[in-house]
Amino acid sequence: MDDIAANGANSAGSPRYVLVSDDDATDMWGTCLEIKNLFAAFDDPDAEDEWRTLELLGWSPDGSLRKYRDTTGDGPQSVGNAWIHVLDYEGRRIGSFWSPSMEILEWRPSRESPTFLDATVEVVFLSSPYPAAESMWERWRSGRPASKNVWAEYRPEDRRAWSSVVVGYHFSIVEPGLSDDPPGRTYHLDGSNVVDEMSFFCAMGEAINGPGGYFGWDLHGLDDCFNGGFGATPPFTLIWHDFEVARTHLGPEVEYVDPDESEVVRYSPLESIMEILQEHVNVVLLTDRHEPEDA
């Protein structure tokens, strides 16, 4: 699955997506040069799922889908559960979206090339891909960031979209071959841009696994990463630089509505983060004067 459409490391003419049957990972339904409307937000943000109409441009139908290509009918052609994998410019899978239902509404000759087809399809998504992630995936098609803090270029409300790309890349490319460092190592967290929870997770991932690295993208994920398989083995030392930035922005209590209990919950993001860290590692807090504080 990692080299399913190798076409060189440039964007011109390289497929950006490949469709694969959910029932049979070897049943590949062909690559697409582009998919329109994939990253549109849900019409109802609170919906548990949503039908969405996609335009598949420059599609080369393959596998079991070839039998549908020349058929006609009065209604949609249901093809079952589907994976839509994001490809880099070398044809490797770097992220994925899953749909429990996909229907083909129309085939037509492609505007991209006479050797391709375009198609209109309807899919069900159980969660909405973040709209801001489309341009981020395009950036990652050439590879992981070469330096830390690229995520800080984006607006705070778009950093979860960045983290969704990091997660997709990690579990597609990095995780299968990732081995943990031995215990006792020291890692440095750049806290100069840690102004909210999501920016902490971005910085934490890069502290452990380098630019674009993953080490959890919420409190549950952070705690789970300490169980192994995510690049570092506790106990280790985490030196948190510019800690006063987080203390200023993450220290005050915030509130949210617990969807399970339907009640307002108040908590301090920084206290919650520190509680998890201190359970597993030695945390050294440095201010901008580089004076260690008690963790």
C-alpha positions as CSV (number, residue, x, y, z in Angstrom):
1,M,0.0,0.0,0.0
2,D,3.0,2.4,0.5
3,D,4.0,2.6,-3.2
4,I,0.7,2.3,-5.1
5,A,1.1,5.1,-7.6
6,A,4.8,6.1,-7.9
7,N,5.1,8.9,-10.5
8,G,8.0,10.9,-9.4
9,A,8.3,13.6,-6.8
10,N,6.6,16.5,-8.7
11,S,3.0,17.6,-8.6
12,A,2.3,17.8,-12.4
13,G,0.1,14.8,-13.3
14,S,0.7,13.0,-10.1
15,P,-2.4,11.3,-8.5
16,R,-3.3,12.9,-5.2
17,Y,-5.7,10.2,-4.0
18,V,-6.4,6.5,-4.4
19,L,-9.7,4.7,-3.7
20,V,-9.5,1.2,-2.0
21,S,-12.2,-1.2,-1.0
22,D,-12.8,-1.5,2.7
23,D,-13.6,-5.1,2.3
24,D,-10.5,-6.1,0.5
25,A,-7.3,-4.0,0.9
26,T,-5.9,-5.5,-2.3
27,D,-8.9,-4.3,-4.3
28,M,-7.7,-0.9,-5.4
29,W,-10.4,1.2,-7.2
30,G,-8.0,3.5,-9.0
31,T,-6.2,6.8,-8.5
32,C,-7.5,10.3,-8.9
33,L,-5.7,13.5,-9.8
34,E,-8.1,15.5,-7.7
35,I,-11.2,15.2,-5.5
36,K,-13.5,18.2,-5.2
37,N,-15.5,18.9,-2.1
38,L,-13.6,16.4,0.0
39,F,-12.7,19.0,2.6
40,A,-16.0,20.9,2.8
41,A,-17.3,21.3,6.3
42,F,-20.4,19.4,7.4
43,D,-23.6,21.3,6.8
44,D,-24.6,20.5,10.3
45,P,-21.5,20.7,12.6
46,D,-23.3,18.6,15.2
47,A,-24.2,15.8,12.8
48,E,-22.9,12.3,13.5
49,D,-22.6,11.6,9.8
50,E,-23.3,13.3,6.5
51,W,-23.8,12.4,2.8
52,R,-21.5,14.4,0.6
53,T,-21.3,14.7,-3.1
54,L,-17.7,14.5,-4.5
55,E,-16.3,15.1,-7.9
56,L,-13.5,12.6,-8.8
57,L,-11.4,14.2,-11.5
58,G,-8.8,12.3,-13.6
59,W,-9.9,8.9,-12.2
60,S,-8.6,5.7,-13.5
61,P,-11.1,3.1,-12.3
62,D,-9.5,-0.2,-11.4
63,G,-10.2,-3.4,-9.6
64,S,-13.8,-4.4,-9.0
65,L,-14.9,-1.0,-10.0
66,R,-14.1,-1.6,-13.6
67,K,-17.3,-3.6,-14.0
68,Y,-19.3,-0.4,-13.2
69,R,-17.6,1.8,-15.7
70,D,-19.6,0.8,-18.8
71,T,-22.9,0.1,-17.1
72,T,-25.9,2.4,-17.1
73,G,-28.9,2.5,-14.9
74,D,-31.7,4.6,-13.5
75,G,-30.2,5.2,-10.2
76,P,-26.9,5.3,-8.2
77,Q,-24.5,2.4,-8.4
78,S,-23.7,1.3,-4.8
79,V,-20.1,0.1,-4.5
80,G,-19.9,-0.4,-0.8
81,N,-17.4,0.8,1.9
82,A,-14.4,2.8,0.7
83,W,-11.1,4.2,1.8
84,I,-9.9,7.4,0.3
85,H,-6.1,7.5,0.8
86,V,-4.1,10.7,0.4
87,L,-0.9,10.2,-1.7
88,D,2.3,12.1,-1.7
89,Y,4.2,12.9,-4.9
90,E,5.9,9.5,-4.8
91,G,2.6,7.6,-4.6
92,R,2.9,6.7,-1.0
93,R,-0.2,6.7,1.3
94,I,0.2,9.5,3.8
95,G,-3.4,9.8,5.2
96,S,-6.8,8.3,4.9
97,F,-10.6,9.0,5.1
98,W,-13.1,6.2,5.5
99,S,-16.7,6.0,4.2
100,P,-19.2,3.3,5.2
101,S,-21.0,3.9,1.9
102,M,-20.1,5.1,-1.6
103,E,-22.4,5.4,-4.6
104,I,-21.5,6.4,-8.2
105,L,-24.0,8.8,-9.7
106,E,-22.3,9.5,-13.0
107,W,-19.4,8.7,-15.2
108,R,-18.1,11.0,-18.0
109,P,-14.9,11.5,-20.1
110,S,-12.4,13.4,-18.1
111,R,-11.5,17.0,-18.8
112,E,-8.0,16.2,-17.6
113,S,-7.2,13.6,-20.2
114,P,-9.1,11.2,-22.6
115,T,-7.4,8.3,-20.8
116,F,-9.2,9.2,-17.6
117,L,-12.8,9.5,-16.4
118,D,-14.4,12.0,-14.1
119,A,-17.2,10.8,-11.8
120,T,-19.8,12.2,-9.4
121,V,-20.1,10.1,-6.3
122,E,-21.9,10.3,-3.0
123,V,-20.2,9.1,0.2
124,V,-21.1,9.0,3.8
125,F,-18.5,10.5,6.2
126,L,-18.7,9.8,9.9
127,S,-16.5,12.9,10.6
128,S,-15.8,15.9,8.6
129,P,-12.3,16.4,7.2
130,Y,-11.0,19.8,8.4
131,P,-11.4,22.3,5.6
132,A,-8.1,24.0,6.4
133,A,-6.3,20.6,6.0
134,E,-6.6,20.6,2.2
135,S,-3.7,23.1,1.7
136,M,-1.8,21.4,4.5
137,W,-2.0,18.0,2.9
138,E,-0.7,19.6,-0.3
139,R,2.3,20.9,1.6
140,W,3.0,17.5,3.1
141,R,2.9,15.8,-0.3
142,S,6.5,16.8,-0.7
143,G,7.4,15.4,2.7
144,R,7.5,16.2,6.4
145,P,8.4,19.8,7.4
146,A,12.2,20.3,7.5
147,S,12.1,22.5,10.6
148,K,10.0,22.8,13.8
149,N,7.1,25.3,14.4
150,V,5.8,25.3,10.9
151,W,2.4,24.8,12.5
152,A,2.7,28.1,14.3
153,E,2.2,29.9,10.9
154,Y,-1.5,28.8,11.0
155,R,-4.3,30.4,13.0
156,P,-5.0,28.8,16.4
157,E,-8.4,27.5,15.1
158,D,-6.6,25.7,12.2
159,R,-4.0,23.9,14.3
160,R,-6.3,20.9,14.9
161,A,-6.4,20.6,11.1
162,W,-2.6,20.5,11.1
163,S,-2.6,17.9,13.9
164,S,-5.0,15.8,11.8
165,V,-2.4,15.8,9.0
166,V,0.3,14.8,11.5
167,V,-1.8,12.0,12.8
168,G,-2.6,10.7,9.3
169,Y,1.0,10.9,8.3
170,H,2.2,9.2,11.5
171,F,-0.1,6.2,11.2
172,S,0.5,5.8,7.4
173,I,4.2,6.4,7.1
174,V,6.0,6.7,10.4
175,E,4.4,4.3,12.8
176,P,4.9,1.0,11.0
177,G,8.7,1.5,11.2
178,L,9.0,3.5,14.4
179,S,11.2,2.2,17.2
180,D,11.3,3.8,20.6
181,D,14.3,5.5,22.0
182,P,15.6,3.7,25.2
183,P,14.6,5.2,28.6
184,G,16.7,7.9,30.2
185,R,16.9,10.2,27.1
186,T,16.4,14.0,27.3
187,Y,14.1,15.9,25.0
188,H,13.6,19.6,24.5
189,L,10.1,21.2,24.1
190,D,10.1,24.6,22.4
191,G,7.4,26.4,24.3
192,S,7.7,29.7,22.6
193,N,4.4,29.2,20.7
194,V,2.5,27.1,23.2
195,V,-0.6,29.4,23.6
196,D,-3.3,26.7,23.7
197,E,-3.8,23.0,24.1
198,M,-3.4,22.1,20.4
199,S,-0.1,24.1,20.1
200,F,1.2,22.2,23.1
201,F,0.5,18.9,21.3
202,C,2.2,20.2,18.2
203,A,5.3,21.2,20.2
204,M,5.3,17.9,22.2
205,G,5.2,15.8,19.1
206,E,8.1,17.7,17.6
207,A,10.1,17.5,20.9
208,I,9.9,13.7,20.8
209,N,9.9,12.9,17.1
210,G,11.3,16.0,15.3
211,P,9.6,18.4,12.8
212,G,6.0,17.2,12.1
213,G,6.3,14.6,14.8
214,Y,3.4,13.0,16.7
215,F,3.1,12.3,20.4
216,G,-0.7,12.6,21.0
217,W,-3.2,15.3,19.9
218,D,-5.3,15.4,23.0
219,L,-4.9,14.5,26.6
220,H,-6.0,10.8,26.1
221,G,-3.6,10.5,23.2
222,L,-0.8,12.0,25.1
223,D,-1.3,9.6,28.0
224,D,-1.5,6.6,25.6
225,C,1.8,7.6,23.9
226,F,3.7,6.9,27.2
227,N,2.7,3.2,26.9
228,G,5.2,2.7,24.1
229,G,5.3,2.6,20.3
230,F,5.5,6.3,19.8
231,G,9.2,7.1,19.8
232,A,10.1,7.5,23.5
233,T,10.3,5.2,26.5
234,P,9.7,6.6,29.9
235,P,11.2,7.5,32.3
236,F,12.9,10.3,30.4
237,T,13.6,14.0,31.0
238,L,11.5,16.7,29.2
239,I,13.0,20.2,29.3
240,W,10.2,22.7,28.6
241,H,11.7,25.9,27.3
242,D,9.8,29.3,27.5
243,F,7.4,27.8,30.0
244,E,6.0,31.2,31.0
245,V,4.2,31.3,27.6
246,A,2.1,28.3,28.5
247,R,1.7,29.4,32.1
248,T,0.2,32.7,30.8
249,H,-2.1,31.2,28.2
250,L,-2.9,27.7,29.5
251,G,-2.9,28.3,33.2
252,P,-6.4,29.9,33.6
253,E,-9.4,27.6,33.9
254,V,-11.6,27.1,30.9
255,E,-14.9,25.4,30.5
256,Y,-16.6,23.1,28.1
257,V,-19.8,21.1,27.9
258,D,-19.3,17.4,28.5
259,P,-21.4,15.7,25.7
260,D,-21.8,12.5,27.8
261,E,-22.9,14.2,31.0
262,S,-24.5,17.3,29.4
263,E,-22.9,19.5,32.1
264,V,-20.3,22.3,32.1
265,V,-16.8,21.1,33.2
266,R,-14.1,23.5,34.3
267,Y,-10.5,22.6,34.2
268,S,-7.0,24.1,33.7
269,P,-5.4,22.8,30.5
270,L,-1.9,23.3,31.9
271,E,-2.7,21.5,35.1
272,S,-4.1,18.6,33.1
273,I,-1.1,18.4,30.9
274,M,1.3,18.6,33.8
275,E,-0.5,15.9,35.7
276,I,0.0,13.5,32.8
277,L,3.6,14.5,32.2
278,Q,4.6,14.2,35.8
279,E,3.1,10.7,36.1
280,H,5.6,9.4,33.5
281,V,8.6,11.7,33.1
282,N,10.9,14.2,34.8
283,V,9.8,17.7,33.7
284,V,12.3,20.6,33.8
285,L,10.6,24.0,33.4
286,L,12.7,26.8,32.0
287,T,11.6,30.5,31.8
288,D,12.9,32.8,29.1
289,R,15.8,33.5,31.6
290,H,16.6,29.8,31.5
291,E,16.1,29.4,35.2
292,P,14.6,26.0,36.1
293,E,11.4,26.1,38.0
294,D,9.8,23.3,40.1
295,A,7.7,21.1,37.9
